Amino acid sequence: MAINKKCVLFYTALAVFSIFLACLSTNYDFDLFARLIVGERFIEQGILPFKDFLSYTPTHPWYDHEWGSGVVFYFLIKHLGPFGLVAFQAAVMFFTSVFVVKTQRLQKHALPSSLIFMGIFLALFLKLNSSLVRCQLFSFLFFSIFLYILESTRRGKHKNLIWIFPPLVILWNNVHGGVVSGLGLIAMYFAGAVIERKPWKKYLAVLFTSGLALDINPYGAKYWNFLFSAATKHRKYIVEWWPFFAYRHILYYILPSLFGIFGFLSAIRTKKIDVTKIIVLAITLYCGLAHVKLLSITVIAAAALCYN
């Protein structure tokens, strides 16, 4: 099988740029240290947190939806030092970009991949995630993977690949609660298939089995209630959960917000309306504008589905 030199050069340049941007990330998320403690307790002692063991006072039962991330972070910093965390961020940025590009190539009359466009995408991604390492990076990677698989399934390619979702949900569910965005994405494609009168049973079946997979975690079925309450909780005192239109956010988040808005507008201005694409872009755009923490999934969806 012949090696496509242009493709190799493209992905090599993308990898180098991902490493470069990761090295520019200097902010630390204070939760990282709590994650490292959780990871240390699990790797060294085999203990999982069922209460807030960092508190000096009695606490309610604690459902740690990021315990798996702590295990990964502690393993990396123990064996590779701080370099391991930088390498992790670079790898997540790179592979998220890879699946964005793969989704772009599935579009009808797809244009050749543009390194400049993906450079802009990665720059926006870094602007939205300036902390060195955060657990939500797992969710952005998994979101890009889910988007690629769903889009390839919708276009008749890799028809059975969609059944990888339940095991992926088990993994995603144990590293970050953003797994709800993956289930939501499946639901969007299910809704699009129903509206467009295309085969929809496979989406519903995968959504159901993936939902059942949420039970596979250290906390069992009780985790469902926590996940629902966390997803619907009002966080008016947490700045990163404020809407884009909050005074202090408008200027800082204007570029990624415009990126998502223009992506949505380009989708609705086409001659042939793609209902599924519009549903995905509309919902992810709403989520990003309602909570700036979710703007990353807005940018991922727009870059992958509206590149042309």
Buried (B, 14 or more C-beta within 10 A) or exposed (E): EEEEEEEEEBBEEBBEBBBEBBEEBEEBBEBBEBBBBBBBBBBEEEEBBEEBEEEEEEEEEBBBBBBBBBBBBBBBBBEEEEEBBBBBBBBBBBBBBBBBBBBBBBBEEEEEBBEEBBBBBBBBBBBBBEBBBBBBBBBBBBBBBBBBBBBBBBEEEEEEEBBBBBEBBBBBBBBBBBBBBBBBBBBBBBBBBBEBEEEBEBBBEBBEEBBEBBBBBBBEEEBBEBBEEEEEEEEEEEEEBBEBEEEEBEEEBEBBBEBBBEBBEBBEEEEEEBBBBBBBBBBBBBBBBBBBBBBBBBBBBBBBBBBE
